[in-house]
Amino acid sequence: MKLLKRYANRRLYDPETSSTITLEDVAQMIIRGEEIKVVDNLTGEDITPKILGQTLLKVSLGQRNEDFSNFMLTSLIRETGRDISGLFERLVLGGIGANYLTSERLEKIITSMVTLGELKEADFGTYKDDLLKKMASRASEKKEQIQKDLEKFSQVIQDTESPSVTDLSEKLKEVAEKLKES
C-alpha cells in the first residue's frame, strides 16, 4: 500500500518519491492497481475516503461528459443512502472492483458493514458466502462464454481454406523472381 501525506496547504506528497502529486497522479496510481492510504500530516488522521472522493470528482469531470458525471455521482449518493450491502454486491457482481477484491478486503468491508449497522452480525456469514458463490458463478459463466467463443473461432479457422505451405513457398519464389527482374 502506498502511503501519501496531505499537508496543511492541501498539497499531496509522496514520501517514496519525495515529490508533490496531484489528484490526477492519484487517479493514475489507482488505475495501475496500486492501493493508497492518505494521512493528514498534522493529525495523522486517515483521510483516504476524502481524497478518493475528490479524485473521483476530478476524474469524472475531466471526462467532459457532464451528463454521465452527474448521473454517476447522483446515483452513487442515492445508493449509499439506502442499502450499502446491496450496492456493494451489485458493484462486485457487475465487475466493478472485483479484480482487486481480496478475501482479506472482503472480510474487512463486511465487518465494517456490521460495525456500522448496515448489516446484521447474524447475516455476516450468509452474506459473505452468498456473495462468493455469486462471484464464482459469474466467473464460471464468463469462462464458459470464452470457451464457446474460442470454439467458434477455431471452427472458423478450420472451415476457411488456407493455402498450403507449398503454395505459399511457390508464391514467395515468384515474388523473389519478379524482384530480381526489376
C-alpha positions in Angstrom: 0.0 0.0 0.0 1.3 3.4 -1.0 1.3 6.0 1.8 0.6 9.6 0.8 0.5 12.6 3.0 -1.6 15.8 2.8 -0.1 18.9 4.2 -1.8 22.0 5.6 -1.6 23.7 2.2 -3.7 20.9 0.8 -0.9 19.5 -1.3 -0.4 15.8 -1.5 3.1 14.4 -1.0 4.6 11.1 -1.9 7.3 10.3 0.6 8.6 7.5 -1.5 9.5 9.8 -4.4 9.9 12.9 -2.3 7.6 14.9 -4.6 4.2 16.6 -4.5 1.5 14.9 -6.5 -1.9 15.9 -8.0 -5.3 14.2 -7.9 -4.6 13.1 -11.5 -1.5 11.3 -10.2 -3.6 9.6 -7.5 -6.0 8.5 -10.2 -3.2 7.0 -12.3 -1.9 5.1 -9.3 -5.3 3.6 -8.7 -5.8 2.8 -12.4 -2.4 1.0 -12.3 -3.9 -1.1 -9.5 -2.0 0.5 -6.6 -3.7 0.7 -3.2 -3.2 4.1 -1.5 -3.6 5.4 2.0 -3.7 9.2 2.6 -3.0 10.6 6.0 -3.2 14.2 7.2 0.4 15.2 8.1 -0.5 17.2 11.2 -3.1 14.9 12.8 -2.2 11.5 11.3 -5.9 11.1 10.5 -6.7 8.7 7.6 -8.3 10.9 5.0 -8.2 8.4 2.2 -12.0 8.4 1.5 -12.0 12.2 1.2 -9.1 12.1 -1.3 -10.6 9.3 -3.3 -13.9 11.2 -3.5 -12.0 14.3 -4.7 -10.2 12.2 -7.2 -13.4 10.6 -8.5 -14.9 14.0 -8.9 -11.9 15.4 -10.7 -11.6 12.4 -13.0 -15.3 12.2 -13.8 -15.5 15.9 -14.6 -12.3 15.6 -16.6 -14.2 13.3 -18.9 -16.1 16.3 -20.1 -19.3 14.3 -20.1 -21.3 16.3 -17.6 -24.5 14.2 -18.1 -22.5 11.0 -17.3 -20.7 12.6 -14.3 -24.0 14.0 -12.9 -25.7 10.6 -13.3 -22.9 8.6 -11.8 -22.3 10.8 -8.8 -26.0 11.3 -8.1 -26.6 7.6 -8.4 -23.8 6.8 -6.0 -25.1 9.3 -3.5 -28.6 7.9 -3.7 -27.5 4.3 -3.4 -25.2 4.9 -0.4 -28.1 6.4 1.4 -30.0 3.1 1.1 -28.7 -0.4 1.1 -24.9 -0.4 1.3 -24.6 -4.2 1.3 -26.9 -4.4 -1.8 -24.8 -1.7 -3.6 -21.6 -3.5 -2.8 -23.0 -6.7 -4.1 -24.2 -5.1 -7.4 -20.8 -3.3 -7.9 -18.8 -6.5 -7.4 -21.1 -8.7 -9.4 -21.1 -6.1 -12.1 -17.3 -6.4 -12.3 -16.5 -3.1 -10.7 -13.5 -3.6 -8.5 -13.9 -7.4 -8.4 -10.3 -7.9 -9.7 -8.9 -6.1 -6.7 -11.2 -7.7 -4.1 -9.0 -10.0 -1.9 -10.6 -12.2 0.7 -8.9 -10.0 3.4 -10.5 -6.9 1.9 -13.9 -8.6 1.6 -13.8 -9.6 5.3 -12.8 -6.0 6.2 -15.6 -4.5 4.2 -18.3 -6.8 5.5 -17.0 -6.4 9.1 -17.3 -2.6 8.7 -20.9 -3.0 7.4 -21.7 -4.9 10.6 -19.9 -2.4 12.8 -21.8 0.5 11.1 -25.1 -1.3 11.4 -25.6 -1.7 7.7 -25.6 -5.5 8.0 -26.7 -7.7 10.9 -24.0 -9.6 12.6 -26.0 -12.8 12.2 -26.1 -12.2 8.4 -22.3 -11.8 8.1 -21.5 -15.4 7.1 -24.5 -15.9 4.9 -23.9 -12.6 3.1 -20.2 -13.4 2.5 -20.9 -17.0 1.3 -23.7 -15.9 -1.0 -21.5 -13.2 -2.5 -18.6 -15.6 -3.0 -21.0 -18.1 -4.6 -22.4 -15.5 -7.0 -18.9 -14.3 -7.9 -17.8 -17.8 -8.6 -20.9 -18.4 -10.7 -20.3 -15.2 -12.7 -16.6 -16.3 -13.3 -17.8 -19.7 -14.4 -20.3 -18.2 -16.8 -17.6 -15.9 -18.3 -15.2 -18.9 -18.6 -17.9 -20.9 -20.4 -18.6 -18.0 -22.8 -14.9 -17.6 -23.5 -14.7 -21.4 -24.3 -17.6 -21.1 -26.7 -16.1 -18.1 -28.4 -12.8 -19.9 -28.8 -14.5 -23.0 -30.2 -16.4 -20.8 -32.8 -13.1 -19.0 -33.7 -11.3 -22.4 -34.1 -14.1 -23.7 -36.3 -14.0 -20.6 -38.5 -10.2 -21.1 -38.9 -10.7 -24.7 -39.8 -13.5 -24.0 -42.2 -11.7 -21.4 -44.2 -9.5 -22.8 -46.9 -5.9 -21.9 -46.1 -3.2 -22.2 -48.7 -0.7 -25.0 -48.1 2.9 -24.3 -47.2 3.9 -25.5 -50.6 1.6 -23.0 -52.3 3.0 -20.2 -50.2 6.6 -21.2 -50.9 5.8 -21.1 -54.7 4.3 -17.7 -54.4 7.3 -16.4 -52.5 9.6 -17.8 -55.1 7.6 -16.0 -57.8 7.7 -12.7 -55.9 11.5 -13.1 -55.4 12.0 -13.7 -59.2 10.0 -10.6 -60.0 12.1 -8.6 -57.6 15.3 -9.8 -59.2 13.9 -8.8 -62.6 13.1 -5.3 -61.6 
